[in-house]
Amino acid sequence: GYGMSAPWAIACQRVEAAYGPRTVLHGVEWRVEAGSICGLVGPNGAGKSTLFRVVTGLRPPRQGEVTVFGWPIRRLPASDRAGLVGVVPQEIAVPVPFSVRQFVLLGRTARINRWRGPTRRDWEAVEEAMEWTDTLALADRPVTELSGGERQRAVVAMVLAQDPRLILLDEPTSHLDVQHQVALIQIVRRINRERGTTIVLISHDLNLMANVCPRLVLMDHGRVVADGPPSDVLTEDRLRQVYHCTIRVRQDPESGALALFPLFA
């Protein structure tokens, strides 16, 4: 297997990325330990999604090196990349009324031999992924008819069927109400705990991130400005500098959970 012994799921060294003349990542140094959960936070335009695109190989950096489990991502063929990195995107358009089962099978495409079609192992991976994400009961329903929460779980199932060692989730809860947010986060945590999959999350929901990610990386203007446990990263002074407004940070005495709330003058 690829880089089974590599301690770093992701290692970015001096990564610069640009869209035309506009530099969006400035010398980013970032490492994620294999098997961990890490969150990326920061305002719009901080470079979080671009960093994801660099890690998945979609946007080659202008400078610097990116390795995933010790492998330079640029030199990996797409099929090998799929076995290492899975992405749950912000928005997924499903124009075709695939059944959930067919949709989850798409996660196997990198592994499926075009001439032979799906094997028994492929179908087993699909069933297993649906079991993990609580979507078995939806297997025969068209994806186009699912609610937001159901569709999001189907997308996670598709990525899980791919069996990657690292899953990147970009704003996975932004369109979900609270109960579906909680359900999704519980699934993601279990995938991390029981499968050892490395998880990296992007979200604007600072409360959610502070209480889900043992480690947060705060970005601003294409740079990492803080990195560590949520209580160290999300200080009132730093939040004011980055978000240009006053955000109070309190700790719940009972659960130890962090609570963040903006002050409206």
C-alpha positions in Angstrom: 0.0 0.0 0.0 0.9 3.6 -0.4 3.0 5.1 2.4 1.6 2.9 5.1 4.3 4.0 7.5 4.3 7.7 6.7 3.5 9.6 9.9 2.1 12.6 7.9 -1.1 12.2 6.0 -0.4 15.7 4.6 2.8 17.6 4.4 2.9 21.0 2.8 6.2 22.8 2.5 6.4 26.4 1.5 3.3 26.0 -0.7 2.4 29.0 -2.9 -0.6 28.9 -5.2 -2.0 31.5 -7.5 -5.0 32.3 -9.8 -3.3 34.2 -12.6 -1.4 37.1 -11.1 -3.2 36.8 -7.8 -1.3 34.9 -5.1 -3.7 33.1 -2.8 -1.4 30.9 -0.7 1.8 32.4 0.6 4.4 29.9 1.7 2.0 27.6 3.6 3.7 25.1 6.0 1.1 22.6 7.2 1.3 19.0 8.4 -1.5 16.6 9.4 -0.7 13.5 11.4 -2.0 10.3 10.0 -5.2 9.2 11.8 -6.0 12.6 13.3 -8.8 15.1 12.9 -7.8 18.6 11.9 -10.0 21.7 11.1 -9.3 24.6 8.8 -11.0 27.9 9.8 -10.7 31.5 8.6 -12.7 34.1 6.7 -13.8 33.9 3.1 -10.8 34.2 0.8 -8.3 33.0 3.4 -7.2 30.2 1.1 -8.8 27.2 2.7 -10.5 25.7 -0.4 -7.4 26.5 -2.5 -5.3 24.5 0.0 -7.7 21.6 -0.4 -7.4 21.8 -4.2 -3.6 21.7 -3.8 -3.7 18.7 -1.5 -6.0 16.8 -3.9 -3.8 17.6 -6.9 -6.5 19.7 -8.6 -4.4 22.9 -8.4 -0.6 22.4 -8.8 1.2 24.8 -6.5 3.3 27.5 -8.1 6.0 26.7 -5.6 6.6 24.2 -2.8 6.0 20.5 -2.3 2.9 18.6 -1.2 3.0 15.0 -0.1 0.2 12.8 0.9 1.3 9.8 3.1 4.8 10.5 1.8 3.9 10.5 -1.9 4.3 13.7 -4.0 0.7 14.3 -5.0 1.7 15.8 -8.4 3.4 12.6 -9.5 0.6 10.2 -8.6 -1.8 8.9 -11.2 -5.5 9.8 -10.6 -6.4 6.2 -9.7 -3.8 6.1 -7.0 -4.8 9.5 -5.7 -8.4 8.1 -5.2 -7.1 5.5 -2.9 -5.4 8.1 -0.8 -7.7 11.1 -0.8 -11.4 11.5 -0.9 -13.3 14.8 -1.0 -16.7 15.7 0.2 -17.3 19.0 -1.7 -19.4 22.0 -0.7 -22.0 21.5 -3.4 -22.5 18.4 -5.5 -24.8 18.5 -8.5 -26.6 15.2 -9.2 -28.3 15.9 -12.5 -28.9 12.2 -13.2 -31.6 10.4 -11.0 -29.2 7.7 -9.9 -30.4 5.5 -7.1 -28.4 6.0 -3.9 -26.8 2.6 -4.5 -25.6 3.5 -8.0 -24.4 6.9 -6.8 -22.3 5.3 -4.0 -20.9 2.9 -6.6 -19.4 6.0 -8.4 -16.9 6.1 -5.5 -15.5 2.9 -6.8 -14.9 4.2 -10.4 -11.1 4.6 -9.9 -10.9 0.9 -8.9 -13.4 -0.5 -11.4 -12.1 -2.2 -14.6 -14.1 -0.6 -17.4 -14.4 -3.9 -19.4 -15.2 -6.1 -16.5 -17.6 -3.9 -14.5 -18.0 -3.9 -10.7 -16.8 -6.9 -8.8 -18.3 -8.5 -5.7 -15.7 -6.5 -3.7 -17.0 -3.3 -5.2 -20.6 -4.1 -4.2 -19.5 -5.1 -0.8 -17.7 -1.8 -0.4 -20.9 0.0 -1.5 -23.1 -1.8 1.1 -20.5 -1.3 3.8 -20.3 2.5 3.0 -24.1 2.8 3.1 -24.1 0.9 6.5 -21.6 3.3 7.9 -23.5 6.4 6.8 -27.0 5.1 7.7 -28.1 5.2 4.1 -29.0 1.5 3.5 -32.7 2.3 3.8 -32.4 4.8 1.0 -30.5 2.5 -1.3 -33.2 2.4 -4.1 -34.3 6.0 -3.8 -33.2 8.5 -6.5 -30.6 10.9 -5.1 -32.5 13.8 -6.7 -35.4 13.1 -4.2 -33.3 13.1 -1.0 -33.4 15.8 1.7 -30.3 17.9 2.3 -29.2 15.7 5.2 -29.8 12.4 3.4 -28.0 13.7 0.3 -25.0 14.7 2.3 -24.8 11.3 3.9 -25.0 9.7 0.4 -22.1 11.8 -0.7 -20.1 10.7 2.4 -21.0 7.1 1.5 -19.7 7.6 -2.0 -16.4 8.9 -0.8 -16.2 6.2 1.8 -16.7 3.5 -0.8 -13.6 4.8 -2.5 -11.8 3.7 0.7 -9.4 6.6 0.9 -7.0 7.0 3.8 -7.7 10.8 4.1 -11.1 12.5 3.7 -11.3 16.3 3.1 -14.7 17.8 3.9 -15.4 21.3 2.6 -18.2 23.0 4.5 -20.1 19.7 4.9 -22.7 21.1 7.3 -23.4 24.5 5.9 -26.8 23.6 4.5 -27.9 21.3 7.3 -30.0 22.0 10.3 -28.7 21.1 13.7 -29.8 17.5 14.0 -28.4 16.7 10.6 -25.1 18.5 11.5 -24.8 16.4 14.6 -25.6 13.1 12.7 -23.0 13.9 10.1 -20.3 14.8 12.6 -20.9 11.6 14.5 -20.5 9.6 11.3 -17.2 11.4 10.5 -15.9 10.9 14.0 -16.7 7.2 13.9 -15.0 6.8 10.5 -11.9 8.4 12.1 -12.0 6.4 15.3 -12.9 2.9 13.9 -11.3 3.0 10.4 -8.3 5.2 11.3 -9.1 7.6 8.4 -7.5 11.0 8.7 -10.1 13.7 8.6 -9.7 17.4 7.6 -12.7 19.7 7.8 -13.3 23.2 6.5 -16.1 25.1 8.1 -17.3 28.6 8.9 -19.0 27.4 12.0 -16.5 28.2 14.7 -18.6 26.7 17.5 -18.8 23.4 15.6 -15.1 23.3 14.7 -14.0 24.2 18.3 -15.8 21.2 19.6 -15.2 18.7 16.9 -11.5 19.2 16.0 -8.8 18.6 18.6 -6.6 20.8 16.4 -7.5 23.9 14.4 -5.5 25.8 11.8 -6.6 29.4 11.4 -5.9 31.0 8.0 -6.0 34.6 6.9 -5.0 36.1 3.5 -3.4 32.9 2.4 -1.3 32.3 5.5 -1.5 30.1 8.5 -1.8 32.6 11.4 -2.4 30.1 14.3 -2.3 26.3 14.7 -3.0 24.3 17.8 -5.8 23.3 20.2 -9.1 25.3 19.7 -8.7 27.2 23.0 -5.2 28.4 22.0 -6.2 29.3 18.4 -9.6 31.0 19.0 -8.6 33.8 21.3 -10.7 37.0 21.4 -7.7 39.1 20.3 -6.9 36.9 17.4 -10.5 36.6 16.3 -10.8 40.4 16.3 -7.7 40.7 14.1 -8.8 38.1 11.6 -12.6 38.7 11.5 -12.6 42.4 12.3 -15.4 42.1 14.8 -15.8 41.3 18.5 -16.3 37.6 19.2 -16.6 36.5 22.8 -15.2 33.1 23.8 -16.5 31.3 26.8 -16.0 27.8 28.1 -18.9 25.8 29.4 -18.0 24.8 32.9 -19.9 21.4 32.7 -18.8 20.0 29.3 -15.7 22.0 28.7 -17.1 23.0 25.4 -16.1 26.3 23.9 -18.9 28.8 23.0 -18.2 31.6 20.6 -20.6 34.4 19.9 -20.3 37.7 18.1 -21.3 40.9 19.9 -23.7 43.1 18.0 -22.9 46.6 19.1 
